[in-house]
Amino acid sequence: MSKFQNILFVSHGLASQNNSLDQALKLSQLHNAKISGLITCPALPSSMSEYKETYQTSLVNTVNAELSSIGQDLNSFPIDIESNTKPAVSVIQHVLSGNHDLVFKEAEPASDDPKGFKALDMKLLRKCPCPVWISRRHSKQMADQKVAVAIEPDVENNEEMELAIELLRTARSIADTCNGTLEIISCWDFLMESYLRHHIWIHVDDQILDKQVQAMKGEHQKKLNELIEKSGISGDIKVHHLHGSAEELIPRWVDNEDVDTLVMGTIARSGIQGLVIGNTAENILQAIRCSLVALKPEGFVSPIK
């Protein structure tokens, strides 16, 4: 199963109402992983350079105070600090230089609408070479949290298949540290149905169309089952095979089922550096309220060096 071994926790060094640091530490303990911190913050203007050391020390002290409040040994949590106007670049460069395999970060503060993610988080989701965990505040204890993974089994090549398998394995590993049940959601649709059913000019018998729709459902289900089998995951698994558009159904299902963390892929191909997130993934990201663990395909190359 997938395990994280070298986690980078990203903070702004400000007092937090989120429990993301505690969750990141528990995750590192459960995976027996190394964990370190990176504080990204704005640089002081040159006219205030005399305050730089005090400024940066105060940010580190804020994180240390949170570590102390949850009983963490400060010596086992090294903290770096970067002051500049490009926090995403700082994070990704630390990932590359430190060979980190997970970025764990509190979601940027939301406005009135808690859905979606803000600019810094989106940059990391697009360009960070390792998995990114964007955490939102949870009312539940970690052992009670619900984990789901979104899977598209209609893969076109080995790269997409390997990403789907890695999503299942990673989600299984995370679910084992939460409530133990992995919820798998996959959406299927026969796009021609809306064009052909009861169309005034196209007369297709309902029985013929129903048969085609059921065949599409069966084929999609078969591919999903094959992916799950190839992944080798086991344990408590619940599969939700939904009829309709993924970008509409997944955010609604996540809300209705009170999912705490959703695991999904953000990019389908790795051949182009910095390839933008696909439309379906982008729409899902901007509609969910839960925490997110996002993976990219093996071989993805960040445009940031």
C-alpha positions, -999 to 999 in steps of 0.1 A, spaced: 0 0 0 10 36 -6 27 52 24 40 87 29 76 88 41 87 125 40 59 150 47 62 188 43 38 208 65 32 243 51 21 271 73 19 309 72 30 311 108 -3 326 119 -25 314 147 -48 287 133 -83 276 141 -77 245 120 -64 212 134 -43 205 103 -10 205 121 -23 179 146 -37 158 117 -4 160 98 16 149 129 -8 120 135 -5 110 98 33 111 101 32 89 132 8 64 117 31 61 86 63 63 106 72 92 83 96 121 87 78 155 89 92 191 87 77 225 85 79 254 60 66 288 69 58 310 39 53 347 46 55 381 29 89 398 31 92 430 51 99 461 31 136 471 30 128 501 52 119 477 80 148 452 76 158 458 112 127 439 123 133 409 100 147 386 127 120 395 152 93 391 126 105 356 115 111 345 150 75 354 160 61 333 132 82 303 142 72 308 178 35 307 168 40 273 151 61 261 181 33 271 205 8 250 185 33 221 186 37 224 223 -1 226 228 -5 191 212 25 176 230 49 175 201 87 175 207 99 207 191 133 192 182 116 165 160 99 191 139 125 213 120 111 245 106 123 265 76 110 300 67 107 317 34 98 354 30 88 364 -5 59 371 -28 58 336 -44 49 311 -17 39 284 -42 74 285 -58 90 283 -23 69 252 -14 76 234 -47 114 242 -45 114 227 -10 96 196 -22 122 191 -49 152 198 -28 139 178 2 125 149 -18 92 152 -1 64 129 -10 35 148 5 26 185 10 2 189 39 -13 224 41 -43 241 57 -67 255 31 -64 292 25 -91 310 45 -125 310 28 -148 340 24 -185 336 29 -187 306 6 -165 277 19 -165 259 -14 -135 256 -37 -99 266 -32 -80 299 -34 -51 309 -57 -22 295 -37 -38 262 -31 -48 259 -68 -12 267 -79 0 238 -57 -27 215 -70 -16 224 -106 22 225 -103 34 206 -72 51 174 -83 41 153 -52 6 147 -38 -10 177 -21 -33 174 10 -53 206 15 -69 203 49 -101 219 61 -112 220 98 -128 188 109 -153 185 137 -147 147 140 -117 129 155 -94 115 128 -105 79 137 -141 89 128 -134 107 95 -148 94 62 -125 91 32 -137 88 -4 -118 84 -37 -132 95 -71 -123 71 -99 -127 73 -137 -123 37 -150 -125 47 -187 -87 50 -190 -71 55 -224 -35 45 -216 -12 29 -190 -5 62 -174 -41 69 -167 -46 33 -154 -16 36 -131 -29 69 -117 -63 53 -110 -46 24 -92 -24 48 -72 -55 68 -62 -71 36 -49 -40 26 -30 -34 60 -15 -71 64 -5 -70 29 11 -39 39 31 -56 71 43 -88 54 51 -69 30 73 -58 59 94 -94 73 96 -126 53 101 -114 23 81 -140 24 54 -130 34 19 -158 50 -2 -152 47 -39 -173 69 -61 -175 66 -99 -199 83 -123 -210 70 -156 -232 86 -183 -245 78 -218 -242 112 -233 -264 104 -263 -293 96 -240 -304 132 -236 -303 136 -274 -321 105 -284 -348 99 -257 -382 115 -266 -366 137 -293 -392 152 -315 -373 144 -347 -354 113 -338 -376 83 -330 -356 57 -310 -376 30 -293 -373 33 -255 -365 -4 -251 -336 -1 -276 -323 30 -258 -327 14 -223 -307 -16 -235 -279 7 -247 -279 26 -214 -277 -6 -194 -249 -19 -216 -230 13 -210 -235 10 -172 -224 -26 -172 -192 -19 -192 -183 10 -169 -190 -11 -138 -168 -39 -152 -139 -16 -158 -142 -1 -123 -142 -36 -107 -111 -46 -128 -93 -15 -116 -101 -22 -80 -89 -57 -84 -57 -46 -100 -50 -22 -72 -49 -51 -47 -67 -31 -20 -88 -48 5 -106 -41 38 -139 -24 42 -149 -9 8 -181 6 -4 -186 13 -41 -210 41 -53 -217 38 -90 -237 69 -99 -255 77 -132 -248 113 -143 -222 140 -147 -192 136 -123 -188 174 -119 -224 176 -107 -228 144 -87 -195 142 -69 -197 175 -50 -233 168 -41 -226 132 -30 -196 144 -9 -218 169 9 -247 145 14 -225 117 27 -205 140 50 -172 130 35 -142 146 53 -115 139 27 -118 133 -10 -89 117 -29 -88 124 -66 -65 130 -96 -61 165 -110 -42 159 -142 -47 131 -166 -15 134 -186 21 142 -176 37 149 -210 33 186 -208 50 206 -181 24 224 -160 -5 210 -179 -37 227 -167 -62 208 -146 -89 192 -167 -123 209 -169 -141 182 -149 -115 181 -121 -115 219 -120 -152 221 -116 -152 195 -89 -124 213 -70 -143 245 -70 -175 229 -57 -163 208 -28 -162 218 9 -141 189 23 -104 183 26 -87 172 -6 -58 149 -14 -48 154 -50 -24 132 -70 -8 136 -104 3 109 -128 38 93 -124 63 113 -144 46 147 -140 72 174 -142 66 206 -124 73 238 -145 89 252 -113 125 244 -107 
